[in-house]
């Protein structure tokens, strides 16, 4: 697993719901999703860190008990967001868009 990390971004820095900000599309998608889930403005979501990772399997670091996953390394990202005093992990990889991982396993 790689630990390449981009610097933190302050709230509102490119976090407009219209997608016209300066965040890369993958990060903007995660910000917009979290804002919608939390019922807040995208400007109130902060990108804490983004890491390039190599997931161990097709679960993308978010395995669910009883499910089977492709046994192959998958290049992807871990996007950590903050809102309302809590942090949230979004995972992506392969062709899968970022998704909220409530119980990270990797």
C-alpha positions in Angstrom: 0.0 0.0 0.0 1.3 3.4 -0.9 1.1 6.4 1.4 1.4 9.2 -1.0 -0.7 12.0 0.5 -1.8 15.3 -0.9 -2.0 18.3 1.5 -5.2 19.2 3.3 -7.7 21.6 1.8 -9.7 24.0 3.8 -13.5 24.0 3.8 -14.9 25.6 0.8 -11.8 25.3 -1.3 -13.3 24.1 -4.5 -16.1 22.4 -2.8 -19.0 24.0 -4.6 -21.9 21.6 -5.3 -21.9 22.7 -9.0 -18.5 21.0 -9.5 -17.0 24.2 -10.8 -14.4 24.3 -8.0 -10.8 23.2 -8.1 -11.1 19.8 -6.6 -10.3 16.8 -8.9 -13.6 15.2 -10.0 -13.2 12.1 -7.8 -12.8 14.2 -4.7 -15.6 16.5 -5.7 -17.9 13.5 -6.1 -17.0 12.3 -2.6 -17.6 15.8 -1.1 -20.9 16.2 -2.9 -22.1 12.7 -1.7 -21.1 13.4 1.9 -22.8 16.8 1.9 -26.0 15.3 0.6 -25.9 12.5 3.2 -25.3 15.0 6.0 -27.8 17.5 4.7 -25.1 20.3 4.6 -23.5 22.5 2.0 -20.5 21.1 0.2 -18.6 24.1 1.4 -18.9 22.7 4.9 -17.0 19.5 3.9 -13.2 19.5 4.3 -10.9 17.2 2.3 -8.5 16.1 5.1 -6.2 13.8 3.1 -6.1 11.8 -0.1 -3.9 8.6 -0.4 -3.1 6.5 -3.4 -3.5 2.9 -2.2 -3.2 -0.6 -3.5 -6.2 -2.5 -2.2 -5.6 -6.2 -1.4 -8.8 -7.3 -3.2 -12.0 -6.2 -4.9 -13.6 -5.1 -1.6 -11.5 -1.9 -1.9 -10.7 -2.0 1.8 -14.4 -2.1 2.8 -15.1 -5.8 3.0 -18.5 -7.0 4.3 -18.8 -10.2 6.2 -20.1 -13.2 4.2 -19.3 -11.6 0.8 -16.7 -12.8 -1.6 -14.4 -10.5 -3.5 -12.1 -10.7 -6.5 -8.6 -11.7 -5.3 -6.5 -9.2 -7.1 -4.6 -6.1 -6.2 -6.6 -3.0 -7.2 -5.1 0.5 -7.5 -7.3 3.2 -5.9 -7.6 6.0 -3.4 -8.6 6.7 0.1 -10.3 10.1 0.5 -10.8 11.2 4.1 -13.3 14.0 4.6 -14.4 15.9 7.7 -17.8 17.4 8.4 -19.6 18.2 11.7 -16.6 17.2 13.8 -16.4 13.7 12.4 -14.2 12.1 9.7 -15.5 9.9 6.9 -13.6 7.6 4.5 -14.4 7.3 0.9 -12.7 4.5 -1.1 -12.3 4.1 -4.9 -10.5 1.8 -7.2 -10.6 0.1 -10.6 -13.6 1.5 -12.3 -15.6 2.1 -9.1 -16.4 5.7 -8.2 -15.7 6.8 -4.6 -18.1 5.4 -2.0 -18.5 5.9 1.7 -16.8 3.1 3.6 -18.4 3.1 7.1 -16.3 0.2 8.4 -12.9 0.2 6.7 -11.0 -3.1 6.8 -7.8 -1.8 5.2 
